[in-house]
């Protein structure tokens, strides 16, 4: 659509997840048209992230050190492990300020269509972790979609063999949502997770 390097820039932004062609074009033109946009700082940060950021040796979260700040924190309950798919899920749960345990990041979810099986995830590392320490509970917090449900079911079966108490995050209707727009699975989960009104 555009000539040369401008199209190359748009194409490169378009490779990022969640960025469609129009968003890629908007970002490219923002950089081109904004005089005070520090392109060299952006390039420097991208290089630094590639060099310095790694995955935590304990939980798989992102960090600049051997272990992430959550795993290093002695105030966290290390007998309580919340299993999530991606590091962004850790951030989402941390924003609630409801969970004081530690995490285990799988690095994705089971998805046979995409060729991702249990061996492609950090499940063996989780099992080693559970065998090396006394764990009070494992909370499975995978996404409430087909892949997340398959992963949760697999983990539940696997963890019953080592007799670790396992729970799954409740799911159901979002606050401010309308019943008529809820899908069958979400509505079914809302009924399953109902609680007594006091």
C-alpha positions in Angstrom: 0.0 0.0 0.0 2.8 2.4 0.9 6.2 2.6 -0.6 9.4 1.1 0.9 10.4 1.5 4.5 7.0 2.9 5.6 5.3 -0.2 4.5 8.0 -2.3 6.1 7.4 -0.5 9.4 3.6 -1.1 9.2 4.2 -4.7 8.3 6.5 -5.2 11.3 4.0 -3.6 13.7 1.3 -5.8 12.1 3.3 -9.0 13.2 2.7 -8.1 16.8 -0.2 -10.0 18.5 -3.4 -8.0 18.7 -2.2 -5.4 16.2 -4.2 -5.5 13.0 -3.4 -3.7 9.8 -5.2 -0.4 10.8 -3.6 -0.3 14.2 -0.2 -1.0 12.7 -0.7 1.9 10.3 -1.8 4.2 13.1 1.3 3.4 15.2 3.6 3.9 12.2 2.1 7.3 11.4 2.1 8.3 15.0 5.9 7.7 15.1 6.3 9.6 11.7 4.1 12.6 12.6 5.0 13.1 16.3 8.2 15.2 16.4 8.9 14.6 20.1 8.6 10.8 19.8 11.9 9.3 21.0 12.6 6.5 18.5 16.1 5.9 19.8 14.7 5.4 23.3 12.2 2.9 22.0 14.9 1.0 20.1 17.1 1.0 23.2 14.3 -0.4 25.4 13.5 -3.1 22.9 17.2 -4.2 22.9 17.4 -4.0 26.7 14.3 -6.1 27.1 15.7 -8.8 24.8 19.1 -8.7 26.7 18.0 -8.5 30.3 14.5 -10.0 30.7 14.3 -13.8 31.3 11.9 -16.3 32.9 12.1 -16.9 36.6 13.9 -20.1 37.4 11.3 -21.0 40.0 7.9 -20.0 38.5 8.4 -19.0 34.9 7.3 -15.4 35.4 9.3 -12.6 33.7 12.1 -11.1 35.6 15.5 -9.4 35.2 17.1 -11.6 37.9 17.3 -15.4 38.5 14.1 -15.3 40.5 11.2 -12.9 40.2 10.2 -10.5 43.0 7.2 -12.7 44.0 9.3 -15.8 44.4 11.9 -13.9 46.4 9.3 -12.3 48.7 9.4 -14.0 52.1 6.0 -12.5 53.0 4.3 -14.6 50.3 2.7 -17.9 51.2 4.9 -20.4 49.4 2.6 -23.3 50.2 -0.1 -21.8 48.0 0.6 -22.0 44.2 -1.6 -20.4 41.6 -1.1 -22.0 38.1 -1.6 -19.5 35.2 -1.0 -19.7 31.5 1.1 -16.5 30.8 3.0 -13.9 32.8 0.3 -11.3 31.9 -2.1 -13.5 34.0 0.2 -13.0 37.1 -0.2 -9.2 36.6 -4.0 -9.5 36.3 -4.3 -11.5 39.5 -1.8 -9.2 41.4 -4.0 -6.2 40.5 -6.8 -7.7 42.6 -4.6 -7.8 45.7 -6.6 -10.9 46.8 -3.9 -13.5 46.4 -0.8 -13.7 48.7 0.7 -17.0 47.5 3.1 -17.7 44.6 2.6 -18.6 41.0 3.6 -21.1 38.3 3.5 -19.9 34.7 2.8 -22.8 32.2 3.8 -20.8 29.1 0.5 -21.5 27.3 -2.3 -24.0 27.3 -2.9 -27.4 25.8 -4.1 -26.9 22.3 -4.0 -30.0 20.0 -5.1 -27.9 17.0 -2.0 -25.7 17.4 0.2 -28.8 18.2 0.7 -27.8 21.9 0.6 -30.8 24.3 1.4 -31.1 28.0 5.1 -31.7 27.2 5.3 -28.3 25.6 4.3 -26.5 28.8 6.0 -26.1 32.1 4.1 -28.9 33.7 7.1 -31.1 34.5 8.6 -28.1 36.3 5.4 -27.7 38.3 5.5 -31.4 39.3 9.1 -31.1 40.4 8.1 -28.0 42.5 5.3 -29.8 44.1 7.5 -32.8 45.0 10.2 -30.6 46.5 8.1 -28.6 49.0 5.0 -29.0 51.2 2.1 -27.4 49.3 -1.2 -26.6 51.0 -3.1 -25.9 47.8 -2.8 -25.5 44.0 -5.2 -23.1 42.4 -5.7 -23.6 38.7 -6.3 -20.2 37.0 -6.2 -21.0 33.3 -8.4 -19.1 30.9 -12.1 -20.1 30.8 -11.9 -21.2 27.1 -11.5 -24.5 25.4 -7.8 -24.7 25.8 -7.8 -23.4 29.3 -10.4 -25.9 30.3 -8.5 -28.8 28.7 -5.4 -27.7 30.6 -7.3 -27.4 33.9 -8.8 -30.9 33.4 -5.4 -32.4 32.6 -3.7 -30.8 35.6 -6.6 -31.8 37.9 -6.2 -35.5 36.9 -2.4 -35.3 37.2 -2.4 -33.6 40.6 -4.9 -36.1 42.2 -2.2 -38.7 41.8 0.1 -36.9 44.2 -2.7 -35.9 46.7 -2.3 -32.2 46.6 -5.5 -30.2 47.2 -6.6 -28.6 43.9 -9.1 -25.8 43.3 -10.2 -24.0 40.2 -11.0 -20.3 39.9 -14.7 -19.7 39.8 -16.1 -18.3 36.6 -19.5 -16.9 35.6 -21.2 -13.7 34.7 -19.2 -10.5 34.5 -20.4 -7.5 36.6 -22.5 -5.3 34.4 -23.3 -8.1 31.9 -26.7 -9.1 30.6 -28.0 -12.7 30.9 -29.2 -12.6 27.3 -25.7 -12.1 26.0 -24.0 -14.8 28.1 -23.0 -17.9 26.3 -24.1 -21.3 27.6 -20.8 -22.3 29.2 -20.6 -19.0 31.1 -24.2 -19.2 32.2 -23.7 -22.9 33.3 -20.6 -22.0 35.3 -22.5 -19.2 37.0 -25.1 -21.7 38.1 -22.5 -24.2 39.3 -20.7 -21.5 41.2 -23.7 -19.9 42.8 -23.6 -19.3 46.6 -26.1 -18.8 49.3 -27.2 -15.2 49.9 -26.8 -14.2 53.5 
